């Protein structure tokens, strides 16, 4: 499988593209300068575009992905707030943007040409809105509002409009600060990393009463940690066996094994990583993890081994303040 790793570095306003070899080694493919602080990235479901959120002139840029993974700017569209997180529905018809500073989530249609358009819906009063996450059925959008300790649930209609579900929200422990999410490939479970208390919650998406319910919460920090908790990102291997979450203060990756059906997490270990890991991701084969150090200005590649434990392979200098990683399969 041929793969390209894209990293966003807002301080130097760059996107780096790296070709990933079969052994996990990276070769620099392209450096793209961006007019603005580029932060969240997502590849379209059809794998033909990379979308990038930019500030302070709030907009989403659409880069066409060539056969070798290189990028060329194809278009842009405005956003209603500073883009903290962007994602698409699973058919590639709509782009969602969560804005922490502007306390909103928006929906932007994606044209048949793959280019995002101006937003058609903006939902406000989501204090600390940190991500927008569509479930595997492509029917429910989960939107964590970090400052309100709640996750809002919206029905995604065929025309792209969002409407509150019958169960409009779930709440976390007070002061947890829900931030990012990952879905188990079986579709029945989701995992949420909480920024302010550095815990990970397991959510049953459809319990016996047809409700979303928290069924487990784990402290992700190493034993004896007493500094400020500041968790950031969470990702699951494609086979659903291992889950990872990062904390920026301790500069660690926490490794979880996942029960076969997805309902139970067990901590397997902690891996020291690049300074202040704001973002990381897992390759499409489930063999490698790439972490970005926002303060080290490097990325590091790890091999995923037994029990999900991480073996450091190599590290690479990137732009300044790298904070987002996506890994794209070319074939």
Secondary structure as a PSIPRED ss2 file (coil, helix, strand):
# PSIPRED VFORMAT (PSIPRED V4.0)

   1 X C   1.000  0.000  0.000
   2 X C   1.000  0.000  0.000
   3 X E   0.000  0.000  1.000
   4 X E   0.000  0.000  1.000
   5 X E   0.000  0.000  1.000
   6 X E   0.000  0.000  1.000
   7 X E   0.000  0.000  1.000
   8 X E   0.000  0.000  1.000
   9 X E   0.000  0.000  1.000
  10 X C   1.000  0.000  0.000
  11 X C   1.000  0.000  0.000
  12 X C   1.000  0.000  0.000
  13 X C   1.000  0.000  0.000
  14 X E   0.000  0.000  1.000
  15 X E   0.000  0.000  1.000
  16 X E   0.000  0.000  1.000
  17 X E   0.000  0.000  1.000
  18 X E   0.000  0.000  1.000
  19 X E   0.000  0.000  1.000
  20 X E   0.000  0.000  1.000
  21 X C   1.000  0.000  0.000
  22 X C   1.000  0.000  0.000
  23 X C   1.000  0.000  0.000
  24 X C   1.000  0.000  0.000
  25 X C   1.000  0.000  0.000
  26 X E   0.000  0.000  1.000
  27 X E   0.000  0.000  1.000
  28 X E   0.000  0.000  1.000
  29 X E   0.000  0.000  1.000
  30 X E   0.000  0.000  1.000
  31 X E   0.000  0.000  1.000
  32 X E   0.000  0.000  1.000
  33 X E   0.000  0.000  1.000
  34 X C   1.000  0.000  0.000
  35 X C   1.000  0.000  0.000
  36 X C   1.000  0.000  0.000
  37 X E   0.000  0.000  1.000
  38 X E   0.000  0.000  1.000
  39 X E   0.000  0.000  1.000
  40 X E   0.000  0.000  1.000
  41 X E   0.000  0.000  1.000
  42 X E   0.000  0.000  1.000
  43 X E   0.000  0.000  1.000
  44 X C   1.000  0.000  0.000
  45 X C   1.000  0.000  0.000
  46 X C   1.000  0.000  0.000
  47 X C   1.000  0.000  0.000
  48 X C   1.000  0.000  0.000
  49 X E   0.000  0.000  1.000
  50 X E   0.000  0.000  1.000
  51 X E   0.000  0.000  1.000
  52 X E   0.000  0.000  1.000
  53 X E   0.000  0.000  1.000
  54 X E   0.000  0.000  1.000
  55 X E   0.000  0.000  1.000
  56 X C   1.000  0.000  0.000
  57 X C   1.000  0.000  0.000
  58 X C   1.000  0.000  0.000
  59 X E   0.000  0.000  1.000
  60 X E   0.000  0.000  1.000
  61 X E   0.000  0.000  1.000
  62 X E   0.000  0.000  1.000
  63 X E   0.000  0.000  1.000
  64 X E   0.000  0.000  1.000
  65 X E   0.000  0.000  1.000
  66 X C   1.000  0.000  0.000
  67 X C   1.000  0.000  0.000
  68 X C   1.000  0.000  0.000
  69 X C   1.000  0.000  0.000
  70 X C   1.000  0.000  0.000
  71 X E   0.000  0.000  1.000
  72 X E   0.000  0.000  1.000
  73 X E   0.000  0.000  1.000
  74 X E   0.000  0.000  1.000
  75 X E   0.000  0.000  1.000
  76 X E   0.000  0.000  1.000
  77 X E   0.000  0.000  1.000
  78 X E   0.000  0.000  1.000
  79 X C   1.000  0.000  0.000
  80 X C   1.000  0.000  0.000
  81 X C   1.000  0.000  0.000
  82 X C   1.000  0.000  0.000
  83 X C   1.000  0.000  0.000
  84 X C   1.000  0.000  0.000
  85 X E   0.000  0.000  1.000
  86 X E   0.000  0.000  1.000
  87 X E   0.000  0.000  1.000
  88 X E   0.000  0.000  1.000
  89 X C   1.000  0.000  0.000
  90 X C   1.000  0.000  0.000
  91 X C   1.000  0.000  0.000
  92 X C   1.000  0.000  0.000
  93 X C   1.000  0.000  0.000
  94 X E   0.000  0.000  1.000
  95 X E   0.000  0.000  1.000
  96 X E   0.000  0.000  1.000
  97 X E   0.000  0.000  1.000
  98 X E   0.000  0.000  1.000
  99 X E   0.000  0.000  1.000
 100 X C   1.000  0.000  0.000
 101 X C   1.000  0.000  0.000
 102 X C   1.000  0.000  0.000
 103 X C   1.000  0.000  0.000
 104 X E   0.000  0.000  1.000
 105 X E   0.000  0.000  1.000
 106 X E   0.000  0.000  1.000
 107 X E   0.000  0.000  1.000
 108 X E   0.000  0.000  1.000
 109 X E   0.000  0.000  1.000
 110 X E   0.000  0.000  1.000
 111 X C   1.000  0.000  0.000
 112 X C   1.000  0.000  0.000
 113 X C   1.000  0.000  0.000
 114 X C   1.000  0.000  0.000
 115 X C   1.000  0.000  0.000
 116 X E   0.000  0.000  1.000
 117 X E   0.000  0.000  1.000
 118 X E   0.000  0.000  1.000
 119 X E   0.000  0.000  1.000
 120 X E   0.000  0.000  1.000
 121 X E   0.000  0.000  1.000
 122 X E   0.000  0.000  1.000
 123 X E   0.000  0.000  1.000
 124 X C   1.000  0.000  0.000
 125 X C   1.000  0.000  0.000
 126 X C   1.000  0.000  0.000
 127 X C   1.000  0.000  0.000
 128 X C   1.000  0.000  0.000
 129 X E   0.000  0.000  1.000
 130 X C   1.000  0.000  0.000
 131 X C   1.000  0.000  0.000
 132 X C   1.000  0.000  0.000
 133 X E   0.000  0.000  1.000
 134 X E   0.000  0.000  1.000
 135 X C   1.000  0.000  0.000
 136 X C   1.000  0.000  0.000
 137 X C   1.000  0.000  0.000
 138 X C   1.000  0.000  0.000
 139 X C   1.000  0.000  0.000
 140 X E   0.000  0.000  1.000
 141 X E   0.000  0.000  1.000
 142 X E   0.000  0.000  1.000
 143 X E   0.000  0.000  1.000
 144 X E   0.000  0.000  1.000
 145 X E   0.000  0.000  1.000
 146 X H   0.000  1.000  0.000
 147 X H   0.000  1.000  0.000
 148 X H   0.000  1.000  0.000
 149 X C   1.000  0.000  0.000
 150 X E   0.000  0.000  1.000
 151 X E   0.000  0.000  1.000
 152 X E   0.000  0.000  1.000
 153 X E   0.000  0.000  1.000
 154 X E   0.000  0.000  1.000
 155 X E   0.000  0.000  1.000
 156 X E   0.000  0.000  1.000
 157 X C   1.000  0.000  0.000
 158 X C   1.000  0.000  0.000
 159 X C   1.000  0.000  0.000
 160 X C   1.000  0.000  0.000
 161 X C   1.000  0.000  0.000
 162 X E   0.000  0.000  1.000
 163 X E   0.000  0.000  1.000
 164 X E   0.000  0.000  1.000
 165 X E   0.000  0.000  1.000
 166 X E   0.000  0.000  1.000
 167 X E   0.000  0.000  1.000
 168 X E   0.000  0.000  1.000
 169 X E   0.000  0.000  1.000
 170 X E   0.000  0.000  1.000
 171 X E   0.000  0.000  1.000
 172 X C   1.000  0.000  0.000
 173 X C   1.000  0.000  0.000
 174 X C   1.000  0.000  0.000
 175 X C   1.000  0.000  0.000
 176 X C   1.000  0.000  0.000
 177 X C   1.000  0.000  0.000
 178 X E   0.000  0.000  1.000
 179 X E   0.000  0.000  1.000
 180 X E   0.000  0.000  1.000
 181 X E   0.000  0.000  1.000
 182 X E   0.000  0.000  1.000
 183 X E   0.000  0.000  1.000
 184 X C   1.000  0.000  0.000
 185 X C   1.000  0.000  0.000
 186 X C   1.000  0.000  0.000
 187 X C   1.000  0.000  0.000
 188 X C   1.000  0.000  0.000
 189 X E   0.000  0.000  1.000
 190 X E   0.000  0.000  1.000
 191 X E   0.000  0.000  1.000
 192 X E   0.000  0.000  1.000
 193 X E   0.000  0.000  1.000
 194 X E   0.000  0.000  1.000
 195 X C   1.000  0.000  0.000
 196 X C   1.000  0.000  0.000
 197 X C   1.000  0.000  0.000
 198 X C   1.000  0.000  0.000
 199 X E   0.000  0.000  1.000
 200 X E   0.000  0.000  1.000
 201 X E   0.000  0.000  1.000
 202 X E   0.000  0.000  1.000
 203 X E   0.000  0.000  1.000
 204 X E   0.000  0.000  1.000
 205 X C   1.000  0.000  0.000
 206 X C   1.000  0.000  0.000
 207 X C   1.000  0.000  0.000
 208 X C   1.000  0.000  0.000
 209 X C   1.000  0.000  0.000
 210 X C   1.000  0.000  0.000
 211 X C   1.000  0.000  0.000
 212 X C   1.000  0.000  0.000
 213 X E   0.000  0.000  1.000
 214 X E   0.000  0.000  1.000
 215 X E   0.000  0.000  1.000
 216 X E   0.000  0.000  1.000
 217 X E   0.000  0.000  1.000
 218 X E   0.000  0.000  1.000
 219 X E   0.000  0.000  1.000
 220 X C   1.000  0.000  0.000
 221 X C   1.000  0.000  0.000
 222 X C   1.000  0.000  0.000
 223 X C   1.000  0.000  0.000
 224 X C   1.000  0.000  0.000
 225 X C   1.000  0.000  0.000
 226 X C   1.000  0.000  0.000
 227 X C   1.000  0.000  0.000
 228 X C   1.000  0.000  0.000
 229 X C   1.000  0.000  0.000
 230 X C   1.000  0.000  0.000
 231 X E   0.000  0.000  1.000
 232 X E   0.000  0.000  1.000
 233 X E   0.000  0.000  1.000
 234 X E   0.000  0.000  1.000
 235 X E   0.000  0.000  1.000
 236 X E   0.000  0.000  1.000
 237 X C   1.000  0.000  0.000
 238 X C   1.000  0.000  0.000
 239 X C   1.000  0.000  0.000
 240 X C   1.000  0.000  0.000
 241 X C   1.000  0.000  0.000
 242 X E   0.000  0.000  1.000
 243 X E   0.000  0.000  1.000
 244 X E   0.000  0.000  1.000
 245 X E   0.000  0.000  1.000
 246 X E   0.000  0.000  1.000
 247 X E   0.000  0.000  1.000
 248 X C   1.000  0.000  0.000
 249 X C   1.000  0.000  0.000
 250 X C   1.000  0.000  0.000
 251 X C   1.000  0.000  0.000
 252 X E   0.000  0.000  1.000
 253 X E   0.000  0.000  1.000
 254 X E   0.000  0.000  1.000
 255 X E   0.000  0.000  1.000
 256 X E   0.000  0.000  1.000
 257 X E   0.000  0.000  1.000
 258 X E   0.000  0.000  1.000
 259 X C   1.000  0.000  0.000
 260 X C   1.000  0.000  0.000
 261 X C   1.000  0.000  0.000
 262 X C   1.000  0.000  0.000
 263 X C   1.000  0.000  0.000
 264 X C   1.000  0.000  0.000
 265 X E   0.000  0.000  1.000
 266 X E   0.000  0.000  1.000
 267 X E   0.000  0.000  1.000
 268 X E   0.000  0.000  1.000
 269 X E   0.000  0.000  1.000
 270 X E   0.000  0.000  1.000
 271 X E   0.000  0.000  1.000
 272 X E   0.000  0.000  1.000
 273 X C   1.000  0.000  0.000
 274 X C   1.000  0.000  0.000
 275 X C   1.000  0.000  0.000
 276 X C   1.000  0.000  0.000
 277 X E   0.000  0.000  1.000
 278 X E   0.000  0.000  1.000
 279 X E   0.000  0.000  1.000
 280 X E   0.000  0.000  1.000
 281 X E   0.000  0.000  1.000
 282 X E   0.000  0.000  1.000
 283 X C   1.000  0.000  0.000
 284 X C   1.000  0.000  0.000
 285 X C   1.000  0.000  0.000
 286 X C   1.000  0.000  0.000
 287 X C   1.000  0.000  0.000
 288 X E   0.000  0.000  1.000
 289 X E   0.000  0.000  1.000
 290 X E   0.000  0.000  1.000
 291 X E   0.000  0.000  1.000
 292 X E   0.000  0.000  1.000
 293 X E   0.000  0.000  1.000
 294 X C   1.000  0.000  0.000
 295 X C   1.000  0.000  0.000
 296 X C   1.000  0.000  0.000
 297 X C   1.000  0.000  0.000
 298 X E   0.000  0.000  1.000
 299 X E   0.000  0.000  1.000
 300 X E   0.000  0.000  1.000
 301 X E   0.000  0.000  1.000
 302 X E   0.000  0.000  1.000
 303 X E   0.000  0.000  1.000
 304 X E   0.000  0.000  1.000
 305 X C   1.000  0.000  0.000
 306 X H   0.000  1.000  0.000
 307 X H   0.000  1.000  0.000
 308 X H   0.000  1.000  0.000
 309 X C   1.000  0.000  0.000
 310 X E   0.000  0.000  1.000
 311 X E   0.000  0.000  1.000
 312 X E   0.000  0.000  1.000
 313 X E   0.000  0.000  1.000
 314 X E   0.000  0.000  1.000
 315 X E   0.000  0.000  1.000
 316 X E   0.000  0.000  1.000
 317 X E   0.000  0.000  1.000
 318 X C   1.000  0.000  0.000
 319 X C   1.000  0.000  0.000
 320 X C   1.000  0.000  0.000
 321 X C   1.000  0.000  0.000
 322 X E   0.000  0.000  1.000
 323 X E   0.000  0.000  1.000
 324 X E   0.000  0.000  1.000
 325 X E   0.000  0.000  1.000
 326 X E   0.000  0.000  1.000
 327 X E   0.000  0.000  1.000
 328 X E   0.000  0.000  1.000
 329 X E   0.000  0.000  1.000
 330 X C   1.000  0.000  0.000
 331 X C   1.000  0.000  0.000
